[in-house]
């Protein structure tokens, strides 16, 4: 799997981000799935927050049945970095601009 941290849209409406541990034709096992929450910051601008989803799952692992998933996509590095900082290894991906010294 090229990018193992993905975004999933559940048929119930939840948007989840998490690391794929295993995938079969029927299920996706994710580690530390987090709900993506759209919220306003103190200045009134809209932003994205992450909240634990199924926080009581043993070892942070959740099995999602594919028939409950409406869509899935890869995510941009900024959101993946935020998930990694909060729930994952803490390792962050540098953008090309950062590596070139542009930001």
For each residue, the residues with C-beta under 8 A, 3 or more apart:
1: 4 20 23
2:
3: 6 74 75 80
4: 1 19 20
5: 17 18 19 20 75 80 83 84 88
6: 3 17 18 20 72 73 74 75
7: 15 16 17 36 72 73 74 75 79
8: 15 16 17 18 28 30 33 64 69 71 72
9: 13 14 15 16 69 70 71 72
10: 13 14 15 16 64 68 69 70
11: 68 69 70
12: 68
13: 9 10
14: 9 10 35 53
15: 7 8 9 10 35 36
16: 7 8 9 10 30 33 34 35 36 53 64
17: 5 6 7 8 33 34 36 50 75 79 80 83
18: 5 6 8 30 31 32 33 34 53 62 83 87
19: 4 5 30 31 32 88
20: 1 4 5 6 23 28 29 30
21: 29 30 31 61
22: 27 28 29
23: 1 20 27 28 29
24: 27
25: 66
26: 65 66 67
27: 22 23 24 63 64 65 66
28: 8 20 22 23 63 64 66 69
29: 20 21 22 23 61 62 63 64
30: 8 16 18 19 20 21 33 61 62 63 64
31: 18 19 21 59 60 61 88
32: 18 19 52 60 83 87 88
33: 8 16 17 18 30 53 54 62 64
34: 16 17 18 50 51 52 53 83 86 87
35: 14 15 16 50 51 52 53
36: 7 15 16 17 48 49 50 79
37: 48 49 50 51
38: 46 47 48 49
39: 46 47 48 49
40: 44 45 46 47
41: 44 45 46 47
42:
43:
44: 40 41
45: 40 41
46: 38 39 40 41
47: 38 39 40 41
48: 36 37 38 39 79 82
49: 36 37 38 39
50: 17 34 35 36 37 82 83 86 87
51: 34 35 37
52: 32 34 35 55 87
53: 14 16 18 33 34 35 62
54: 33 57 62
55: 52
56:
57: 54 60 61 62
58: 61
59: 31
60: 31 32 57 87
61: 21 29 30 31 57 58
62: 18 29 30 33 53 54 57
63: 27 28 29 30
64: 8 10 16 27 28 29 30 33 68 69
65: 26 27 68 69
66: 25 26 27 28 69
67: 26
68: 10 11 12 64 65
69: 8 9 10 11 28 64 65 66 72
70: 9 10 11
71: 8 9
72: 6 7 8 9 69
73: 6 7
74: 3 6 7
75: 3 5 6 7 17 79 80
76: 79 80
77: 80 81 93 95
78: 81 82
79: 7 17 36 48 75 76 82 83
80: 3 5 17 75 76 77 83 84 93
81: 77 78 84 85 92 93
82: 48 50 78 79 85 86
83: 5 17 18 32 34 50 79 80 86 87 88
84: 5 80 81 87 88 89 90 91 92
85: 81 82 88 90 92
86: 34 50 82 83
87: 18 32 34 50 52 60 83 84
88: 5 19 31 32 83 84 85 91
89: 84
90: 84 85
91: 84 88
92: 81 84 85
93: 77 80 81
94: 98 99
95: 77 98 99 103
96: 99 100
97: 100 102 103
98: 94 95 101 102 103
99: 94 95 96
100: 96 97
101: 98
102: 97 98
103: 95 97 98
